[in-house]
Amino acid sequence: MKRIRITHRTEYFYREPVTFGPHRAMMRPREGHDLRIASS
């Protein structure tokens, strides 16, 4: 089975300082007869 790795980086720049809070992005493809998730 072919494996792929997806890496994503998003950067934002603001004029004023910002505070950081918890962030979570959850992206997961559907499993099917021809696609299986090896790890997440």
Secondary structure, 3 states (H helix, E strand, C coil): CCCCCCCCCCCCCCCCCCCCCCCCCCCCCCCECCECCCCC
